[in-house]
Amino acid sequence: MKAILRYRMTESLRWRSVLVLALTCFGLGVASSLVWVYVLYSRELADRDLSVIAILILMLAVTGASLLMARFAKKRIRTLPDSI
């Protein structure tokens, strides 16, 4: 456990980890949003209330935020010096 806490990440590895996590979250967000839309529209119209649609909007917002984080991480990786 102490070895994990003492492990020092280089800046390049840190941003590459952020990029991988952000892209993973983006992919999972798209997949879960599509599943949620399928479930939402397979139900009757009377069953939809505002909280169900609000969950979908929040899922799409988090997916968009992870895409923005991936773009930011990609830009940071490009600006790092090659020696790191």
C-alpha positions in Angstrom: 0.0 0.0 0.0 2.8 2.4 0.8 4.4 1.7 -2.6 1.2 2.8 -4.3 1.0 6.0 -2.3 4.7 6.8 -2.9 4.5 6.2 -6.7 5.2 9.4 -8.6 3.6 9.9 -11.9 5.3 11.8 -14.6 3.2 14.6 -16.1 2.9 12.7 -19.4 1.6 9.6 -17.7 -0.8 11.7 -15.6 -2.4 13.3 -18.7 -2.5 10.0 -20.6 -4.3 8.5 -17.7 -6.8 11.4 -17.6 -7.3 11.0 -21.4 -7.9 7.2 -21.1 -10.4 7.7 -18.2 -12.2 10.6 -20.0 -12.5 8.6 -23.2 -13.8 5.6 -21.3 -16.3 7.7 -19.5 -17.4 9.2 -22.8 -18.0 5.8 -24.4 -19.8 4.5 -21.4 -21.9 7.7 -21.2 -22.9 7.4 -24.9 -23.8 3.7 -24.4 -25.8 4.3 -21.2 -27.6 7.3 -22.8 -28.7 5.2 -25.7 -29.9 2.4 -23.4 -31.8 5.0 -21.4 -33.4 6.5 -24.5 -34.4 3.0 -25.6 -36.0 2.3 -22.2 -37.6 5.7 -22.1 -39.3 5.4 -25.5 -40.3 1.8 -25.1 -42.6 2.8 -22.3 -46.0 4.5 -22.7 -46.3 8.2 -22.8 -48.1 8.5 -19.5 -45.3 6.8 -17.7 -42.7 9.5 -18.5 -42.3 12.1 -15.8 -39.8 15.0 -15.5 -37.3 13.1 -13.4 -36.8 10.4 -16.1 -36.0 13.0 -18.7 -33.9 15.0 -16.2 -31.7 11.9 -15.7 -31.2 11.6 -19.5 -30.2 15.3 -19.7 -27.7 14.9 -16.8 -26.2 11.8 -18.4 -25.7 13.7 -21.6 -24.1 16.6 -19.7 -21.7 14.3 -18.0 -20.9 12.6 -21.3 -20.2 16.0 -22.9 -18.0 17.1 -19.9 -15.9 13.9 -20.3 -15.5 14.7 -24.0 -14.3 18.1 -23.1 -11.9 16.7 -20.6 -10.5 14.3 -23.2 -9.9 17.2 -25.6 -8.2 19.2 -22.9 -6.0 16.2 -22.0 -5.0 15.7 -25.6 -4.0 19.3 -25.9 -1.9 19.1 -22.7 -0.2 15.9 -24.0 0.7 17.7 -27.3 2.3 20.7 -25.4 4.5 18.5 -23.1 8.2 18.4 -24.0 9.4 15.1 -25.6 12.0 14.5 -22.9 9.4 13.6 -20.2 
